[in-house]
Amino acid sequence: MRSFDNPGPQYRMVCVSCGAAVEPDFYSWFCPECGGLLEVLVEPPGKPSWDTWRARKPGVWRYREALPPCRKPVTLGEGWTPLVRAERLGGRVWVKFEGSNPTGSFKDRGMSVGVAVAEEAGARLVAAASTGNTAASLAAYAARAGLRSAVVLPKGRVAKGKLAQAILHGATIVEVHGSFDDALTAVIDASRRGAVYPLNSFNPWRLEGQKTLAYELVEQLGRVPDYVFVPVGNGGNIAAIWKGFKELREWGLVEDLPRMVGVQARGAAPLAEAWLKGLEKPAWVEEPETIATAIRIGRPINWLKALRAVRESGGFMLVVGDDAILEAQRKIARTTGLGVEPAAAAPLAGLEEARRSGLVEEGAETILVATGHALKDPEIAASASHAAVEAANASEASRILSSIPGVVRRG
């Protein structure tokens, strides 16, 4: 493995639970003192510069001074996803469309870095538990790097679009009779025995790729927004994005910080329910259930990091129902032209709930992190309420078209 003593960024690892310092290593994921999750702290050489970053090709590795020490990036062109103004959603709202990443979700940011770390560490088999998007991304980036991959999925509970991607890219598919949490337990056990290199979000090196969304937002928007709404499943993404913003301020590249808002689906909301009830620990859900399969997780392993991100930022957490999520999915599609999967629509459902509750002030600039593409879960998108009109022939179809209200400019 590449030495951490080489010139360039310096790294430290600390436990988010007990604060213990741990020697940085690509095979360090859990605190040896208390078993808690670790976090990577990076100290770039000198002061990072927007000018330096802007002179490079856009994407995750544009910010390489702030990323793990890998000699060979594994990339498919991830990052620099569109930031789309959503005027018709009211107020100053923007959608960060992570569905435009190579495999269609935000996971590509983390997996680009995670697979590069695995390769640097000498791994030959990478693995992850998944509700779908992680599996698709892991399989694609492992294929790119020439590594073997395996994914553990809750049987019968993964959207077909995501499962198809993992199969296409050659991953070994292990289906467990149980939940995502059972699948994650299997991966943790196998990684502790040295059988696989794990790339779930308990591996803090993977999350370093996901923090780049914060850097991009500031570059694209030209400032720090007031709020960032993020769908929350396992909790790693909201924590990583918050970490990115904090690093920018620490390095003097921004002065302000946003408020982070975590949105969970009713039926799979252990963190949001705990937040709303004032509990210190999650209200675990043993059998999570929601139409937003990407965030259908009952025991999020990054719960402490996620709650810390919300608390430190002065944000909050919300619970939204499946009906509100599906309505938000349709609203995003029909007002912005962006097709997002149900979990990726949860932030809009959350924003609308926050507005009703007076939690977001009028005129606040808000980012909705749309984490995955609509075609990740095509059956849900296709089942959207609509009235099909049948025509017996071309002539009848033409008459139907002519009867639709509208104005055609002539001459």
Secondary structure as UniProt FT lines:
FT   TURN            4..5
FT   STRAND          10..15
FT   TURN            16..18
FT   STRAND          21..22
FT   TURN            26..27
FT   TURN            32..34
FT   STRAND          37..43
FT   HELIX           50..54
FT   HELIX           60..66
FT   STRAND          83..85
FT   HELIX           87..89
FT   STRAND          92..97
FT   HELIX           98..100
FT   TURN            102..103
FT   HELIX           107..120
FT   TURN            121..122
FT   STRAND          125..129
FT   HELIX           133..145
FT   STRAND          148..154
FT   TURN            155..156
FT   HELIX           160..168
FT   TURN            169..170
FT   STRAND          172..176
FT   HELIX           180..192
FT   TURN            193..194
FT   STRAND          197..198
FT   TURN            201..202
FT   HELIX           204..210
FT   HELIX           212..221
FT   STRAND          227..231
FT   HELIX           236..250
FT   TURN            251..252
FT   STRAND          259..265
FT   TURN            266..267
FT   HELIX           270..277
FT   HELIX           293..295
FT   TURN            301..302
FT   HELIX           303..313
FT   STRAND          316..320
FT   HELIX           322..336
FT   HELIX           342..357
FT   TURN            362..363
FT   STRAND          365..370
FT   STRAND          372..373
FT   HELIX           374..376
FT   HELIX           378..382
FT   HELIX           394..403
//
